[in-house]
Structures are given as structure tokens and as C-alpha cells.
Amino acid sequence: MIIVDAALRERAMAARPVQVGLVGAGFMGRAITEQIARHVPGMRVAAISNRTLQHARDAYAYAGIGDIVEVETAAQLEAAIEQGKFAITSDPTLLCQAGQIEAIVEATGQVEFGARVVMQAIHHGKHVILSNAELDGTLGPILKVYADKAGVVFTDIDGDQPATEMNLYRYAKAMGFNPLLCGNIKFLMDHYRTPTTQEGFARKWGQRPYMVTSFADGTKIAYEQAVVANATGMKVLQRGMRGFPYAGYVDEPEHIRMYDIDELRAVGGAVDYALGAKPGGGVFVLAEHPNPRARHFLDLYKLGEGPLYCLCQPFHLCFYEVPLTIARAVLLHDAAVTPTCGLVVEVVTTAKKDLQAGETLDGIGYYMTYGQCENAATARRERLLPMGVSEGCILKRNVKKDDVITYDDVELPTGRLCDQLCEAQNAYFPL
């Protein structure tokens, strides 16, 4: 999206930067703040909300910003922005209410909390940028319905795999290709990893053990590919995806031939991942070209003989690219990746170990469960419990290791917005 640099330059020259409200000052939120502050003219993180207020203060300090005020009302926040100061608060509602803030970046990774923030942001006419695939993969389709009604953009972030795949998908379609598979490259898949096994890795990279556990146990990639599926209409070929193991480069003919083009056509395209493929930080799209004459030229340009061609991007740069998403939403009304096709794939709750009746599920990235992709029609028919609403559910019966947990297996907590939104989503997107 090279055009956004010119749009941001115009804002900078007019001394009218895009005002951003950030919710969540963890690993991603802190890095997003620094990236915008140091490298993105025409944009500023005007306010940060975090439940632990010191973390919001630390995020600004990490970015070299010292002119910080603590605010408790929307009026105080508005005044701080008018004075060119930076504001912190423990109340994310203030960011949603502030008239000068144009976009809310939700970066908590939490489903229930994030849903409440996003609904407030939409209600107050803010564009919503999610660094929260867990929320998007659970409730994104219905949240987009509300965002569309409010006339605001609802999008996941450039730099994370879903938007990187979607950019490549759109690029392929713009050249006349018919994408048949959107793929993520995964280094490790072990469903039984826990915060204990991942503690050292988390400490090394300054992340939280539960978050990196969700990377290792497959839950995160399930959410990422569900986001892509709901944006493209693609399905999964089987529960949990295929995830072919592969040691070479993802665009080598042997890898491409692992997929049956007729099977991909029959399901309308699929999302999947390549386990251990190179380049390690990349994503890929497998596509056909309907023009028979194209084969000659695609072979000439080193894409091979077909009929499936691999387009690969060898990197995704996480927080470095997030300002591009914000600019696309605010200045161009364009989403990096959004659930245009409704509810196509869900992430369902699966037992990491034998579980006993009476136990309370501990949620994403912990000790009891992991998430797998499943086609939404199957998940609905079998009443499978979405991973994003599993935290806090009490088991009514024993569940064996690797069994998928259903709504009939649990008692839901009371009064949660995420459950209300799940009901609304199921009603809006019937089988």
C-alpha cells in the first residue's frame, strides 16, 4: 500500500496527524507506539489505555515520549490532545468517546474485554484496527456487521499473517489469478505445550508465556487462518487443517503438488499451513490462472509449469506495518483483512489432556485446551464450543485428551457480552 505514505505526508504537512487511541500496552502495543512515534510522520498515538496504568506510561517512555498526562474523563482527554500532550487512562471507553481520536487499535488479545472495547468504538464512530486475531476469529463477522452499519472500517493488522496473506490474495486476483489456497508457514506445532514449557522462550523475547504458548500449541495459527477464511470464503480441508510437513522452500514443485487442484476447486479454496517450510517468516498463495496462454509466460517468469502457481511473501513485519493499516482505514477507508464472507471457519476448543467434570477451563494459551480450525457449518451442526468463549466455562462431564468440547459439555459463565455476540452471529449467519 505505497499510496498511504503520500496520504500521511499530506496530514503531516497540514499539521493534522491521524490521532490514534491504543488499548493494550503489552508487547505489541508498546512496539506499535514506538514505531508510530519515531517513524511515522502524520500519525500519533494520542492516548493509551491499559488496566495497569504504569504499563501505558512505560509504553510512552519506551517510545521516548515524556509529556504524559493521566486523564479520568473524556473532556480531560480532549483537552490533552488539543494541547499536544499524550494521555494515559485505565478506562478504554474514554478513547472511544473522544471526538478527536479517529481510530482505535485493540491490542489486548482478549476476547471478552476486546469485544466490549470494539463495540464502544463502533458506537462512537471510530475505525477499529485489531491486533487481536483471537477476537477477530471468534466474533469478527458480527462485529463487522455492526461496523458496516456505523460506516467505519473493521480490520486486522498489516504485518500479521492474515493481512499479509490477504494482501497477496488481492494482488493475485488483480493480476487475473484465481487463488485456491492461502497458506501460513509454521515452524513448530505441538498441541501440548504449556506456559511452563514456553516460559524460557517468553522471557527471552519479552512476551507472556500464555501468548507464546498459543503460538506453539497451534491455537494462534488456527485463529489467523480462520480470519483469512472469513475474509475470502475459503474453508479447511479437514479439522485442524492439513499442515503438510516440509523442509524446503514453499514454492518448490514438490510442495505445490501436495495439493489436489480439483479438491481445492471443489471446496471453493482452502486455508492451510506448511510445517517447517522456508522462508520461515513468510506466507503464500496457491493460485491457478484461467487464461491458457498465461502458462507460457508464467513459466518464462519462473513460476513453473502450473496448473498451480505459488506466490510467496518471505516476511511479515508485525508492528512495523501496523501504521499502514491505520492509514488505510482512516485515510482510504480500506481494510487490510476483514470478514467480508461472514462466518466460514471457526476455532473450536480441544482438550490438551484428560479433563474432569467440575473443572473450569483456563482459556487460550494455558494448560487445558488448544484451538483447531473447523468449518463453521460443521461446528454449528455439532455444537462445538468456540475457543474464544471457553475461558471460565465449567465442565459438566469428563472429556478425553484431544476430544473437541461442545456446548453440551459445559456451563457458560453468566452475563458475558461474547456469548450474546455469538448468539447474534449465529442468527445473522444461519447454516
Legacy VTK file of the C-alpha trace (Angstrom):
# vtk DataFile Version 3.0
C-alpha trace
ASCII
DATASET POLYDATA
POINTS 431 float
0.000 0.000 0.000
2.578 2.553 -1.128
-0.125 5.207 -1.573
-0.503 5.603 2.193
2.880 7.290 2.528
1.678 10.179 0.366
-1.609 10.409 2.294
0.253 10.517 5.608
2.682 13.099 4.249
-0.284 15.359 3.449
-1.526 15.013 7.019
1.942 15.821 8.340
2.305 18.902 6.146
-1.113 20.119 7.264
-0.120 19.577 10.923
-3.200 17.379 11.240
-1.877 13.949 12.220
-4.105 10.905 12.414
-4.986 10.623 16.094
-4.865 7.048 17.359
-6.182 5.549 20.577
-4.369 2.386 21.696
-5.931 -0.172 24.022
-3.379 -2.585 25.441
0.238 -1.696 26.271
1.813 -5.133 26.149
4.440 -6.421 23.732
2.581 -5.310 20.592
1.111 -2.116 21.986
4.468 -0.867 23.220
6.133 -1.622 19.886
3.306 -0.001 17.872
3.648 3.151 19.972
7.376 3.394 19.335
7.038 2.707 15.623
4.492 5.493 15.159
6.306 7.964 17.395
9.713 7.547 15.779
8.990 6.658 12.170
5.502 7.708 11.014
5.005 11.413 10.255
1.340 12.302 10.022
0.227 9.970 12.819
0.420 9.956 16.611
-0.718 7.687 19.419
-2.726 10.327 21.255
-3.780 8.121 24.160
-3.107 4.701 25.625
-5.467 2.754 27.847
-4.264 -0.165 29.924
-5.708 -1.815 33.001
-2.312 -1.478 34.700
-1.721 2.210 34.182
2.034 2.030 34.652
2.301 -0.158 31.546
0.729 2.642 29.481
3.229 5.088 30.947
6.058 2.673 30.190
4.933 2.316 26.563
5.271 6.058 26.023
8.617 6.107 27.811
9.823 3.260 25.567
8.966 5.478 22.581
10.868 8.431 24.045
7.715 10.388 24.939
7.623 12.215 28.248
4.805 14.782 28.010
2.180 12.459 29.519
-0.971 13.293 31.468
-3.288 10.922 33.278
-6.958 11.511 32.435
-10.192 10.336 34.023
-12.797 11.904 31.720
-13.322 12.301 28.003
-13.151 16.091 28.424
-9.713 15.818 30.035
-8.582 13.594 27.181
-9.859 16.074 24.584
-8.010 18.882 26.352
-4.774 16.879 26.403
-4.987 16.231 22.662
-5.715 19.915 21.999
-2.565 20.818 23.930
-0.449 18.308 22.024
0.064 16.114 25.067
-0.185 12.344 25.347
-2.753 10.792 27.647
-2.997 7.596 29.654
-6.043 6.079 31.320
-7.282 2.776 32.672
-10.682 3.360 31.049
-10.725 2.473 27.319
-14.193 3.988 26.977
-12.623 7.458 27.137
-10.617 6.748 23.979
-13.783 5.645 22.206
-15.670 8.752 23.321
-13.009 11.325 22.431
-14.097 13.120 19.269
-10.574 13.820 18.015
-9.476 10.185 18.053
-10.072 8.662 14.625
-9.098 5.037 15.143
-8.902 2.565 17.993
-6.165 -0.069 17.950
-7.248 -3.005 20.139
-4.121 -4.959 21.124
-5.057 -6.953 24.210
-5.501 -10.441 22.738
-8.555 -10.820 24.993
-11.961 -11.817 23.605
-14.492 -10.642 26.213
-12.632 -7.433 27.099
-11.782 -6.734 23.466
-15.391 -7.227 22.354
-16.560 -4.608 24.840
-13.948 -2.124 23.634
-14.741 -2.711 19.955
-18.485 -2.318 20.462
-17.836 1.004 22.238
-15.501 2.137 19.455
-18.049 1.309 16.756
-20.820 3.004 18.728
-18.758 6.199 18.799
-17.850 6.057 15.099
-14.197 5.005 15.366
-12.390 2.830 12.853
-11.295 -0.406 14.540
-7.851 -1.915 13.990
-7.357 -5.288 15.675
-4.062 -6.674 16.828
-6.273 -9.397 18.272
-6.793 -12.361 15.962
-8.447 -14.199 18.852
-11.301 -11.708 18.881
-11.479 -11.456 15.093
-11.537 -15.242 14.652
-14.276 -15.587 17.272
-16.599 -12.638 16.700
-15.198 -10.742 13.713
-18.127 -11.456 11.359
-20.779 -9.973 13.647
-18.529 -7.088 14.714
-18.087 -6.228 11.033
-21.877 -6.161 10.639
-22.071 -3.505 13.357
-19.091 -1.622 11.906
-20.655 -1.561 8.429
-23.874 -0.135 9.856
-21.857 2.586 11.599
-19.855 3.358 8.439
-16.476 2.546 9.969
-13.684 0.172 8.947
-13.139 -3.043 10.893
-9.793 -4.684 10.107
-6.994 -6.864 11.350
-3.432 -5.564 11.018
-0.866 -5.485 8.246
2.254 -7.284 9.400
0.396 -10.190 10.950
-0.072 -13.251 8.767
-3.794 -12.831 7.952
-3.436 -9.395 6.364
-0.169 -10.368 4.697
-1.971 -13.327 3.127
-4.921 -11.128 2.181
-2.673 -8.553 0.526
-1.118 -11.367 -1.518
-4.573 -12.783 -2.302
-5.785 -9.396 -3.567
-2.562 -8.929 -5.524
-3.060 -12.304 -7.225
-6.679 -11.576 -8.106
-5.703 -8.183 -9.523
-3.416 -9.987 -11.989
-6.149 -12.373 -13.096
-5.216 -15.360 -10.923
-7.824 -17.467 -9.136
-6.453 -18.082 -5.612
-7.201 -21.586 -4.361
-5.194 -21.727 -1.139
-3.963 -19.177 1.381
-1.086 -20.561 3.393
0.780 -19.722 6.554
4.280 -21.037 7.271
4.625 -22.610 10.715
7.907 -23.637 12.345
6.547 -25.620 15.310
3.286 -27.406 16.099
2.880 -29.179 19.446
-0.648 -29.123 20.829
0.538 -29.991 24.325
2.840 -27.049 25.001
2.034 -25.059 28.154
3.147 -21.808 29.799
5.636 -23.892 31.767
7.329 -25.288 28.652
7.321 -21.860 26.967
8.490 -19.774 29.918
12.105 -19.526 28.773
11.217 -18.501 25.234
8.763 -15.915 26.534
11.364 -14.440 28.869
13.957 -14.233 26.083
11.660 -12.199 23.804
9.838 -10.143 26.425
6.481 -11.816 25.871
3.973 -13.510 28.130
4.137 -17.301 28.481
0.448 -17.832 27.704
0.784 -15.845 24.469
3.760 -17.780 23.138
2.052 -20.997 24.239
-0.810 -20.172 21.888
1.763 -19.863 19.102
3.321 -23.242 19.859
0.167 -25.271 20.530
-1.460 -24.260 17.232
-4.226 -22.041 18.599
-2.794 -18.828 17.182
-2.364 -20.165 13.653
-5.903 -21.526 13.844
-7.168 -18.029 14.588
-5.017 -16.493 11.881
-6.306 -18.863 9.234
-9.899 -18.512 10.428
-9.549 -14.755 9.899
-8.350 -15.396 6.331
-11.138 -17.905 5.692
-13.806 -15.469 6.832
-12.304 -12.802 4.577
-12.065 -14.976 1.449
-14.778 -17.615 1.830
-12.168 -20.381 1.826
-12.688 -23.446 4.043
-10.461 -26.014 5.758
-9.862 -29.361 4.107
-10.091 -31.126 7.466
-10.399 -30.229 11.141
-7.118 -28.686 12.246
-6.033 -28.129 8.611
-3.623 -30.427 6.741
-0.347 -28.796 7.742
1.925 -30.786 5.476
5.444 -31.165 6.941
8.031 -29.736 4.577
11.732 -28.931 4.795
12.342 -26.975 1.572
11.051 -23.730 0.160
7.308 -23.381 -0.028
7.298 -22.604 -3.755
9.146 -25.763 -4.809
7.135 -28.022 -7.156
7.077 -30.922 -4.665
5.215 -28.795 -2.152
2.744 -27.384 -4.639
1.943 -30.912 -5.838
0.906 -31.930 -2.310
-2.409 -30.221 -3.039
-5.048 -31.588 -5.411
-6.278 -28.722 -7.560
-9.656 -30.400 -8.110
-10.168 -30.772 -4.352
-9.303 -27.103 -3.843
-11.704 -26.064 -6.587
-14.459 -28.255 -5.142
-14.393 -26.529 -1.742
-14.014 -23.044 -3.206
-10.444 -22.703 -1.959
-8.836 -23.578 1.365
-6.707 -22.144 4.147
-3.813 -24.220 5.446
-0.229 -24.080 6.695
3.133 -25.548 5.710
5.008 -27.010 8.667
8.732 -26.293 8.642
8.810 -24.754 5.158
11.043 -21.880 4.121
11.040 -18.878 4.202
10.246 -19.205 7.893
8.577 -15.817 8.280
6.527 -15.941 5.114
3.082 -16.631 3.748
1.956 -17.957 0.385
-0.951 -18.225 -2.012
-1.504 -21.089 -4.442
-3.459 -19.964 -7.474
-4.423 -21.007 -10.971
-4.708 -18.737 -13.990
-7.772 -19.153 -16.218
-6.033 -17.877 -19.352
-4.374 -20.855 -21.136
-1.834 -18.520 -22.756
-0.683 -17.407 -19.316
1.118 -20.714 -18.699
3.822 -19.896 -21.251
4.629 -16.558 -19.684
4.368 -17.740 -16.087
6.863 -20.472 -16.882
9.085 -17.857 -18.530
8.881 -15.742 -15.358
9.985 -18.700 -13.209
6.657 -19.566 -11.597
6.700 -23.060 -13.085
4.509 -25.040 -15.439
1.301 -24.931 -13.379
-1.565 -25.534 -13.144
-0.998 -24.290 -9.567
1.376 -21.383 -9.070
2.872 -20.242 -5.795
3.092 -16.560 -4.899
5.102 -16.096 -1.727
5.996 -13.195 0.518
9.040 -14.134 2.601
8.297 -11.939 5.638
5.662 -10.314 7.786
6.860 -7.487 9.983
4.271 -7.319 12.745
4.178 -3.924 14.476
6.303 -2.228 11.791
3.380 -2.465 9.376
0.519 -1.569 11.729
0.629 2.173 10.863
-0.120 1.183 7.250
-3.357 -0.433 8.416
-4.348 2.596 10.435
-3.700 4.879 7.469
-5.586 2.568 5.082
-8.613 2.610 7.381
-8.675 6.307 8.266
-7.470 7.893 5.027
-8.583 5.400 2.358
-11.455 3.547 4.073
-9.746 0.282 3.138
-9.406 -2.806 5.338
-6.269 -4.926 5.316
-8.322 -8.035 6.118
-11.933 -8.126 7.252
-14.574 -10.906 7.404
-16.309 -9.987 4.164
-17.668 -13.522 3.714
-19.197 -13.848 7.162
-18.730 -16.920 9.326
-16.931 -19.594 7.286
-14.374 -21.120 9.684
-14.349 -21.177 13.477
-11.725 -22.109 16.065
-13.033 -24.882 18.315
-11.951 -25.915 21.810
-9.946 -29.144 22.128
-8.662 -30.858 25.283
-4.870 -30.847 25.824
-5.243 -33.599 28.413
-7.960 -35.669 30.060
-10.310 -33.219 31.764
-12.691 -33.867 34.634
-16.241 -32.736 35.327
-16.271 -29.672 37.588
-13.028 -28.206 36.243
-13.015 -24.616 34.972
-11.415 -24.133 31.552
-8.417 -21.801 31.643
-8.588 -20.341 28.128
-6.225 -19.569 25.272
-2.567 -20.486 25.705
-2.797 -22.247 29.050
-2.787 -25.833 30.336
-6.131 -27.382 29.465
-7.110 -26.684 25.851
-5.919 -25.765 22.368
-7.804 -24.450 19.348
-8.352 -26.030 15.940
-9.933 -24.685 12.760
-13.228 -26.227 11.740
-15.689 -25.269 9.029
-18.440 -23.216 10.620
-21.226 -25.406 9.237
-19.729 -28.452 10.953
-19.017 -26.548 14.166
-22.595 -25.317 14.306
-24.105 -28.691 13.480
-22.049 -30.439 16.183
-22.456 -27.588 18.717
-18.690 -27.235 19.104
-17.540 -24.715 21.698
-15.635 -21.752 20.200
-12.188 -21.444 21.752
-12.699 -17.726 22.239
-15.542 -18.246 24.733
-14.021 -21.256 26.521
-12.312 -19.395 29.354
-14.311 -19.702 32.564
-16.612 -22.449 31.295
-17.239 -25.259 33.818
-17.184 -28.830 32.538
-20.352 -30.842 33.162
-18.731 -34.146 32.152
-15.333 -35.725 31.638
-13.556 -35.000 28.332
-10.753 -37.118 26.906
-7.479 -35.699 25.598
-7.810 -34.395 22.005
-11.612 -34.534 22.054
-13.388 -31.380 20.919
-15.516 -29.801 23.635
-19.149 -28.972 22.852
-21.645 -26.523 24.300
-23.384 -29.526 25.852
-20.196 -30.334 27.807
-20.028 -27.014 29.658
-21.839 -24.468 31.738
-21.195 -20.944 30.455
-20.392 -18.037 32.772
-23.261 -15.587 33.101
-23.510 -12.060 31.779
-20.808 -12.177 29.110
-21.027 -9.994 26.025
-19.076 -12.566 23.989
-21.864 -15.125 24.436
-24.504 -12.582 23.407
-22.489 -11.721 20.312
-22.033 -15.413 19.461
-25.809 -15.824 19.538
-26.263 -12.754 17.355
-23.575 -14.022 14.952
-25.212 -17.430 14.614
-28.582 -15.800 13.982
-27.173 -13.403 11.383
-25.212 -16.125 9.569
-27.504 -19.162 9.552
-26.343 -22.509 8.199
LINES 1 432
431 0 1 2 3 4 5 6 7 8 9 10 11 12 13 14 15 16 17 18 19 20 21 22 23 24 25 26 27 28 29 30 31 32 33 34 35 36 37 38 39 40 41 42 43 44 45 46 47 48 49 50 51 52 53 54 55 56 57 58 59 60 61 62 63 64 65 66 67 68 69 70 71 72 73 74 75 76 77 78 79 80 81 82 83 84 85 86 87 88 89 90 91 92 93 94 95 96 97 98 99 100 101 102 103 104 105 106 107 108 109 110 111 112 113 114 115 116 117 118 119 120 121 122 123 124 125 126 127 128 129 130 131 132 133 134 135 136 137 138 139 140 141 142 143 144 145 146 147 148 149 150 151 152 153 154 155 156 157 158 159 160 161 162 163 164 165 166 167 168 169 170 171 172 173 174 175 176 177 178 179 180 181 182 183 184 185 186 187 188 189 190 191 192 193 194 195 196 197 198 199 200 201 202 203 204 205 206 207 208 209 210 211 212 213 214 215 216 217 218 219 220 221 222 223 224 225 226 227 228 229 230 231 232 233 234 235 236 237 238 239 240 241 242 243 244 245 246 247 248 249 250 251 252 253 254 255 256 257 258 259 260 261 262 263 264 265 266 267 268 269 270 271 272 273 274 275 276 277 278 279 280 281 282 283 284 285 286 287 288 289 290 291 292 293 294 295 296 297 298 299 300 301 302 303 304 305 306 307 308 309 310 311 312 313 314 315 316 317 318 319 320 321 322 323 324 325 326 327 328 329 330 331 332 333 334 335 336 337 338 339 340 341 342 343 344 345 346 347 348 349 350 351 352 353 354 355 356 357 358 359 360 361 362 363 364 365 366 367 368 369 370 371 372 373 374 375 376 377 378 379 380 381 382 383 384 385 386 387 388 389 390 391 392 393 394 395 396 397 398 399 400 401 402 403 404 405 406 407 408 409 410 411 412 413 414 415 416 417 418 419 420 421 422 423 424 425 426 427 428 429 430
